[in-house]
Amino acid sequence: MNFFSPWHKDNAEAVTAEARDLLRKRLPRASRRRFLVRELTLGGLSLLGGCVIDDDATAEAALTRISRINDWAQGRLFDPSLLAPTYPDSMITRPFPFNAFYDEDQAPRIDAGGFRLEVSGLVAGKRPWSLPELRALPRYTQVTRHICVEGWSAIGKWSGPRLGDFLRAVGADLDARYVGVHCADDYYTSIDMATALHPQTLIALDWDDRPLPPKYGFPMKLRIPTKLGYKNPKHVQAIFVSDTFNRGYWEDQGYNWFGGS
């Protein structure tokens, strides 16, 4: 894991908790329950109000409560003024890894001319946006590290407008709590508004100075270097702003929602 100062020690504790949570979810249920009991008896049990971890349902409820505490802690630790590390082009990982819940040849093929980004929710302007319109917004480039929850990382170069600039352009309610996305590959996720407005959160249209290839998310992806990889959705086709909590594809299967890197 890659943590950026000055709060990396505290953040490391939160993300380490996330890693333990994911590890438990890959264990058989009986092993997960023993793992949880052993961990909670080291000091975390008090957080759960004295509950006894003696059955699967109780263990699942305890894991859910720990996950929510982790989300809350990471949200409190997040500082929108701090930047993730950046790197020179010489450190870009080539070839950059493909990663998805499907094989590379199953990545969606989307017609650039017909693409329209749908906008909905707490925004003043709900008209769809074409790729040329998105490319007309101020463009930023970053070389940052993509950190996967599976334990690997890779450095890549992404370019495009800031998500925050786009949200302002569509008249989004910046006091709303969440920004969510739906994708052409049936992926979906949501992030907090503070992360959406972070200066390094991009609507990535280019990879390594060229339009995104399908395997990396054409026609657009969200590049969020302050989040783990599963919070960086590809093939985005709809963005919505909401005060209603929405989770995500992997979050609905047990991953932590905040997903800070």
C-alpha positions in Angstrom: 0.0 0.0 0.0 1.1 3.6 -0.7 0.3 6.2 1.9 1.0 9.9 1.6 2.1 12.1 4.4 1.5 13.7 6.8 -1.3 11.4 7.9 0.0 8.2 6.4 0.5 6.4 9.7 -3.1 6.9 10.8 -4.4 6.1 7.3 -2.3 3.0 7.3 -4.2 1.7 10.3 -7.5 2.3 8.5 -6.4 0.6 5.2 -4.8 -2.3 7.1 -8.2 -2.9 8.7 -9.7 -3.0 5.2 -7.1 -5.5 4.1 -7.9 -7.7 7.1 -11.6 -7.5 6.3 -11.0 -8.6 2.7 -8.8 -11.5 3.9 -11.5 -12.7 6.2 -14.0 -12.7 3.4 -11.8 -15.1 1.4 -11.7 -17.5 4.3 -14.3 -20.2 4.9 -17.0 -19.0 7.2 -15.9 -21.0 10.2 -12.3 -19.7 9.8 -13.5 -16.2 9.4 -15.4 -16.4 12.6 -12.4 -17.7 14.5 -10.3 -14.9 12.9 -12.8 -12.3 13.9 -13.0 -13.5 17.5 -9.2 -13.5 17.8 -8.9 -10.0 16.4 -11.8 -8.5 18.4 -10.5 -9.9 21.6 -7.3 -7.8 21.1 -9.3 -4.7 21.7 -11.9 -4.2 19.0 -14.7 -6.0 20.8 -15.6 -3.0 22.8 -16.6 -1.3 19.5 -19.4 -3.9 19.0 -21.2 -3.4 22.3 -20.2 -6.7 23.9 -21.7 -8.9 21.2 -20.7 -12.6 21.3 -19.3 -13.9 18.0 -20.7 -17.4 18.1 -22.6 -17.8 14.8 -22.3 -16.8 11.2 -25.0 -14.2 11.3 -23.4 -12.4 14.3 -20.0 -12.6 12.6 -21.4 -11.1 9.4 -23.1 -8.3 11.4 -19.8 -7.7 13.2 -17.9 -7.5 10.0 -20.4 -5.1 8.5 -20.1 -2.8 11.6 -16.3 -2.9 11.4 -16.5 -2.0 7.7 -18.7 1.0 8.5 -16.4 2.2 11.2 -13.5 1.9 8.8 -15.4 3.9 6.2 -16.2 6.6 8.7 -12.6 6.7 9.9 -11.1 7.0 6.4 -13.6 9.8 5.6 -12.5 11.7 8.7 -8.9 11.2 7.8 -9.3 12.3 4.2 -7.8 15.8 3.5 -8.8 17.2 0.1 -5.8 19.5 0.1 -3.3 16.7 0.2 -2.1 15.2 -3.1 -1.1 11.7 -4.1 2.5 11.3 -5.2 3.3 11.9 -8.9 6.1 10.4 -11.0 8.2 11.1 -14.1 7.2 9.5 -17.4 10.2 7.2 -17.1 8.5 5.3 -14.3 5.3 4.5 -16.2 4.5 0.8 -16.1 4.5 -0.6 -19.6 2.6 -2.6 -20.4 0.1 -1.3 -17.9 -1.9 -4.2 -16.4 -5.4 -5.0 -17.5 -7.7 -5.7 -14.6 -11.5 -6.3 -14.5 -14.1 -8.9 -13.5 -14.0 -10.1 -17.1 -11.4 -11.1 -19.7 -9.7 -8.4 -21.8 -11.4 -9.4 -25.0 -14.8 -8.8 -23.3 -14.1 -5.1 -22.7 -17.0 -3.0 -24.2 -16.5 -1.5 -27.7 -18.2 1.9 -27.7 -18.8 4.1 -30.7 -17.1 7.4 -30.0 -19.4 9.4 -32.3 -22.5 8.1 -30.6 -21.3 8.3 -27.1 -23.2 10.6 -24.7 -22.4 10.9 -21.0 -25.7 11.0 -19.1 -26.0 13.4 -16.1 -28.7 13.2 -13.5 -29.5 13.8 -9.8 -28.8 17.0 -8.0 -27.6 19.0 -11.0 -29.0 22.0 -12.8 -28.1 20.9 -16.3 -29.1 17.3 -17.1 -28.3 17.2 -20.8 -26.0 14.5 -22.1 -22.4 15.4 -23.0 -20.5 14.2 -26.1 -16.8 13.4 -26.1 -15.8 16.6 -28.0 -17.6 18.6 -25.3 -15.8 16.8 -22.5 -12.5 17.4 -24.4 -13.2 21.1 -24.6 -13.0 21.4 -20.8 -9.6 22.3 -19.3 -7.2 19.3 -19.5 -4.9 18.0 -16.9 -2.3 15.2 -17.0 -1.1 13.2 -14.1 1.4 10.3 -13.7 0.2 8.5 -10.5 0.2 5.1 -9.0 -2.8 2.8 -9.4 -3.0 0.6 -6.2 -5.0 -2.6 -6.4 -6.6 -4.2 -3.3 -5.2 -7.5 -4.6 -1.7 -6.3 -3.6 -0.1 -5.1 -6.8 0.4 -1.5 -8.1 1.4 0.2 -11.4 2.2 3.7 -12.5 0.2 5.2 -15.3 -0.3 8.5 -17.2 -3.9 9.8 -17.5 -5.2 13.0 -19.0 -8.6 14.7 -19.0 -10.7 17.3 -17.3 -11.1 17.4 -13.5 -14.3 15.8 -12.3 -14.8 18.9 -10.1 -14.7 21.2 -13.1 -17.3 19.0 -14.9 -19.6 19.0 -11.8 -19.4 22.8 -11.7 -20.1 23.0 -15.4 -23.3 21.0 -15.0 -24.4 23.0 -12.0 -24.1 20.2 -9.5 -25.0 20.7 -5.9 -21.5 20.7 -4.4 -23.0 20.3 -0.9 -24.5 17.0 -1.9 -22.9 14.0 -0.3 -22.2 11.5 -3.1 -21.3 11.2 -6.8 -22.1 7.9 -8.4 -21.4 6.3 -11.8 -22.9 3.6 -14.0 -20.7 2.0 -16.7 -21.1 0.2 -20.0 -19.6 -3.0 -18.5 -22.4 -3.1 -15.9 -19.9 -1.8 -13.2 -21.1 0.8 -10.8 -19.7 2.6 -7.8 -20.0 5.9 -5.8 -17.6 8.3 -4.0 -17.9 11.1 -1.5 -18.2 14.6 -2.8 -14.9 15.7 -1.2 -13.1 13.0 -3.3 -15.0 14.0 -6.4 -13.8 17.6 -6.0 -10.2 16.6 -5.2 -7.9 18.3 -7.8 -6.4 14.9 -8.9 -9.8 13.3 -9.6 -10.0 13.2 -13.3 -12.4 12.3 -16.1 -9.6 10.4 -17.9 -10.1 10.5 -21.7 -6.5 9.7 -22.6 -3.9 7.1 -21.6 -0.2 7.9 -22.2 -1.1 10.8 -24.4 -3.5 8.8 -26.6 -7.2 8.2 -26.4 -8.0 5.5 -23.9 -8.0 2.0 -25.5 -11.0 -0.2 -24.7 -9.0 -2.3 -22.2 -8.3 0.8 -20.1 -11.9 2.2 -20.2 -12.7 3.9 -23.5 -14.3 6.4 -23.9 -13.8 7.6 -20.3 -12.9 6.4 -16.8 -12.6 8.1 -13.4 -9.0 8.3 -12.4 -8.8 8.8 -8.6 -5.3 8.3 -7.2 -6.5 8.8 -3.6 -8.6 5.7 -4.0 -7.9 2.0 -4.4 -8.3 0.6 -7.9 -11.9 -0.7 -7.6 -13.0 2.9 -7.0 -11.6 3.9 -10.5 -14.5 2.8 -12.8 -14.0 2.3 -16.5 -16.3 2.8 -19.5 -18.4 5.4 -17.6 -21.6 6.2 -19.3 -23.6 8.0 -16.6 -22.8 10.3 -13.6 -25.3 11.2 -10.9 -25.2 13.4 -7.9 -27.1 12.4 -4.8 -27.7 12.7 -1.1 -28.7 9.0 -1.1 -26.0 6.5 -0.2 -25.2 4.1 -3.0 -22.5 1.4 -2.8 -20.9 -0.3 -5.7 -20.2 -3.6 -7.6 -17.5 -4.8 -5.3 -18.7 -2.9 -2.3 -22.0 -4.9 -2.5 -19.8 -8.0 -2.2 -18.0 -6.9 0.9 -15.3 -4.4 0.0 -15.2 -1.3 2.0 -17.0 1.7 0.5 -14.5 4.5 1.1 -11.6 2.6 -0.5 -8.9 5.1 0.3 -5.4 4.3 -0.9 
